[in-house]
Amino acid sequence: MRWLQFSVNNKIQSGYLVGEQVHVIQGDFLDEWQDTGETYPLSAVKIEIPIIPRTFYAAGFNYAIHVAEIAKAMGEKPVLPTSADIGYRANNALIAHDEDVIIPADATEQVQYEGEIVMVIGKKVKNVSPSEALDCIFGYTIGNDVSERTWQKTDRTFFRCKNTDTFKPMGPWIETDFDIDQAITTIRVNGKQEIQFATKDMIFSFADFLSRASKYITFYPGDVMWMGTEGTSPNLVHNDVVEIEISGLGVLRNRFLKEGQ
Amino acid sequence: MRWLQFSVNNKIQSGYLVGEQVHVIQGDFLDEWQDTGETYPLSAVKIEIPIIPRTFYAAGFNYAIHVAEIAKAMGEKPVLPTSADIGYRANNALIAHDEDVIIPADATEQVQYEGEIVMVIGKKVKNVSPSEALDCIFGYTIGNDVSERTWQKTDRTFFRCKNTDTFKPMGPWIETDFDIDQAITTIRVNGKQEIQFATKDMIFSFADFLSRASKYITFYPGDVMWMGTEGTSPNLVHNDVVEIEISGLGVLRNRFLKEGQ
C-alpha cells in the first residue's frame, strides 16, 4: 500500500494510492483511519512531505565506497564503522517531492546529493532483537541527504552542512509492501544516470540499527531512519534536477536552485 | 509567568502558576488559550515535561572550564569553539522534574550531570540579527544533559551517551519573566553544592546561536535550545539526587537509579 500526504487548495490531507488515484482518508494512517470515499487523480494534487518525523534518525556512513570517498573529500583516512551508531537530522530541513532545494548564497560549490532509503517506524519498541526488529517497520520512502561538504569539514556540528532549510527532500510516499533484497537504487542528475547500487548492500542493516539503538532508545510510531548512501555525487549547480529512484518505491525528484541566481 | 504541563489522574493538562496554585488553561500556551477557571494546589499535581520540542537543539561546549575539563576526560586537547554551531538531542530521552534517570546496566561508572539553562522559542524566525534574536524567545526552563562519558568517547554519535531514554530531564516549568544577567546556576548532589556559576558566563549567547543558525535554519514555536554547562560532575551512583537550581527559574530535581539494582 502507498500512503501519502497531499494538498488540494493548500489543505493538507492523507490518502493512499490505487493506480493513479488518491483515495482520501480521515485519521492517521499509522493509527486509526477511515475511507472518506473521496478520490483525486494523482496529477491533480500537490504531493507533500509524507510524514513529519517524531525523531529524525540517520545512519550516516553505511555503504563502503561512500565511506572511502567522503574520507578522501574530508582529507581523512577512511574508517569503516564498527558498530551501528545512529545519528540525527532536523525537521526544519524537510521538503516534499518536486519542491526546490535552495542552496544558500554563501555555500561553496561542494553541494552534493545522497540518495537513501528511509524506514518509517510503526510501533513503539524497546529492546528488540535483530530477528524481531523488522516487525516495527511500517513502510519505506526515499530521502536525499543533501550535504555541503565544505561546512561538513569545517563546522563542529551538522547544523548547516546537512540541516539547512530544504536540504532534506523526502518522499514521494510511504510504501508498505517492499522487498529490499530485490531493490536497486538509481540516482540521476538532469536525466543522466550517476550511480546504481543494490539498496541492500549496507554495512549495517535496518535490523542492526534498530536492535542496537533500542537497547537504549524507545522508538515510536512516526520516527524515521535514513539508511545512508553509496558512492559520491558531482557538485550540483543552479537548476540541476536530482532524481533518486528505488525500484518498488518510486522516484524522488527535486530541482536545486542557488539563492540569488 | 510560569507555564507548566501537569497531570491529575494521568490526564495531562496545561496551566500557569500563581504562587502555589496551578490555573488550568485550555489550548496551547504558545498560541491561543483560555482560562478554564479550574485550579489545583501545586502539591496535588504531577509535574510533566513542560514542552515536547519540535526540534531539540543543544549548544554543547559553551562554558570555558567545561570545555577544558571534558577535553581532559576524553584525552584530547581543549579547543574553545570559534563559532556558535548548534547540535541536537532527541525527545525519546526527555523526562520531567522528579522522574528518575535510569542508568543502563551496561553503562560505566562515568555517568555525569550537566546543568543547563534552556531557551524555548515562541515565534517562527529566519535570518534574525543578534539584536532582534531575543524577541523570538518565549521563556526559559532548566535541563540536565546527562552524559555517559565512556560512550561519548568511543561511539561515533551521541545516540546513547546523551540520548539514552531518561537522560534528558527538563523542567519544572517555563518562566517568561527572567533576567539572565542576574541568574546564578547552582548544582547539588544529595543536597551538597558541587558548583555555582553565573548563568550568563557563556562563550556564545542566546543571540549568537539564534542569529548564526537562523541564517540557514527556520526556528519554530516549540523548538528548544539547551545552552551548555560549566565545570564537571562527579560520577553519579545509584540513588544520587541531582538538583539544578537557576535563580529566578526554580529547581530541577531527579534521582539516578542504576538498572538492576
Interface residues (C-beta under 8 A of the other chain):
Chain A: R54 T55 G60 F61 P81 S83 D85 I86 G87 Y88 A90 N91 N92 A93 P104 D106 K126 D155 R156 T157 F159 R160 N163 T164 D165 A213 K215 Y216 I217 T218 F219 Y220
Chain B: R54 T55 G60 F61 P81 S83 D85 I86 G87 Y88 A90 N91 N92 A93 P104 D106 K126 D155 R156 T157 F159 R160 N163 T164 D165 A213 K215 Y216 I217 T218 F219 Y220
